[in-house]
Amino acid sequence: MNDEMPPKDDGAAIEGLIAGVLSGHRKSIARMMSLAESLRPVARDALARLHRHTGRAHIVGLTGVPGSGKSTMVRALAQKLRQDGRTVGIVAIDPSSPFSGGAILGDRIRMLELTGDEGVFIRSMATRGALGGLARSTHDVVDVLDAAGFDVILLETVGVGQDEVDIVQAAHTVVVVSAPGLGDEIQAIKAGVLEIADIHVVSKADKPDASQTVANLRAMLRLGAIGTGASLWRVPVILTSAQARRGIDDLVLSIGAHFQHLHDEGEIAERKRKIFHMRILKATEDLIRERLLRQNRAALEALVERTLARDIDPNAAAAELLGVSPFVR
């Protein structure tokens, strides 16, 4: 049987799977992740029980425009964290194939140097059409790694487009990776990607205009054009080269310093509150959608026909489907 195949929905199999995850058994971790992604009802009970064992890991999100070198950065970060004696979970979100729904980039291929390390666990996930740069089951997969005892979880967004701001409500520390010469600084600012950074990283330090990109980011931070709002944290801009291992030590120190800052200033509780606020709303949306499709599919199809005939507009159709007034928001 495939090691990642979810178990049958019997109690003994699930009990063994949960125990395996909590003991750090790699096959159990992989199978629990597959169960979470399958969205089967049994997954909810298993994940609920694992949730009680979460809350210890430092979740670090990495995002940035395409071509900025996020995957290479993740590999270098994981190697440095392992040298420091910390275990690392990696969740790499890939764009989905429009045909199979599966991941089409395969970040694990780019991280082959890490695959023999028992202190690293890598999971690639497909977005499956989810907006905001994160797949639907991302948080559940992160919970599995957290419950399994990994010290740091690196969460890499898909990198297709510039609207991946969900990461700010999924991670304790957000690293935005920029590369010199892409010409995307202004567009990224407009999209809000740069604004969400706790740490700015300029990759590919060997490029001639890398220092200018660092200077531009620091100037924007001084002008208040980007930043993390009222936080007392001073957002650093770090010049790196993942290939040459330049600046990686500084980046790891800054990530640790930011996590310490969150605890020292009492901001970690608010970060966690925002994460669960978003997760509850997302889960509520999913439950409502599933219930509507299961119980009201005929009514939905009838409303689609009425909308096509211009007898009703989509907002009024949605309100009718939910049985609420279209004027109540």
VENHU-V815873 format. One record per backbone hydrogen bond with DSSP energy under -0.5 kcal/mol. CO is the residue of the C=O (numbers start at 1). NH is the residue of the N-H. Records with the same first field share a line. If there is no record, write none. Layout:
BEGIN
CO->NH + NH
END
This chain:
BEGIN
2->5
8->10
10->14
11->15
12->16
13->17
14->18
15->19
16->20
17->21
18->22
19->23
20->25
21->24
25->29
26->30
27->31
28->32
29->33
30->34
31->35
32->36
33->37
34->38
35->39 + 40
36->39
40->43 + 44
41->44 + 45
42->46
43->47
44->48
45->49
46->50
47->51
48->52
49->52
50->53
51->54
57->59
58->60 + 153
59->61 + 172 + 173
60->155
61->175
62->157
63->177
65->68
69->73
70->74
71->75
72->76
73->77
74->78
75->79
76->80
77->81
78->82
79->83
80->84
81->86
82->85
87->152
88->121
89->154
90->92 + 123
91->93 + 156
92->94 + 125
94->127
95->104
97->101
102->97
106->109 + 110
108->111
109->112
111->114 + 115
112->115
114->117
116->118
117->120
119->88
121->90
123->92
125->94
127->130
131->134
132->166
133->158
135->138
137->141
138->142
139->143
140->144
141->145
142->146
143->147
144->148
145->150
146->149
151->58
152->89 + 154
153->60 + 155
154->91 + 156
155->62 + 157
156->93
159->161
163->165
164->167
165->168
166->169
167->170 + 171
173->61 + 175
174->176 + 198 + 199
175->63 + 177
176->178 + 201
177->65
178->203
179->182
184->188
185->189
186->190
187->191
188->192 + 193 + 194
189->192
192->196
193->196
194->197
198->236
199->176
200->238
201->178 + 203
202->240
203->180
204->207
207->210
209->213
210->214
211->215
212->216
213->217
214->218
215->219
216->220
217->221
218->222
219->223
220->224 + 225 + 226
221->224
228->231
233->235
236->200
238->202
240->205
241->245 + 246
246->241
247->251
248->252
249->253
250->254
251->255
252->256
253->257
254->258
255->259
256->260
257->261
258->262
259->263
260->264
261->265
262->267 + 268
263->266
267->271
268->272
269->273
270->274
271->275
272->276
273->277
274->278
275->279
276->280
277->281
278->282
279->283
280->284
281->285
282->286
283->287
284->288
285->289
286->290
287->291
288->292
289->293
290->294
291->295
292->296
296->300
297->301
298->302
299->303
300->304
301->305
302->306
303->307
304->308
305->309
306->311 + 312
307->310
313->317
314->318
315->319
316->320
317->321
318->322
319->323 + 324
325->328
327->329
END
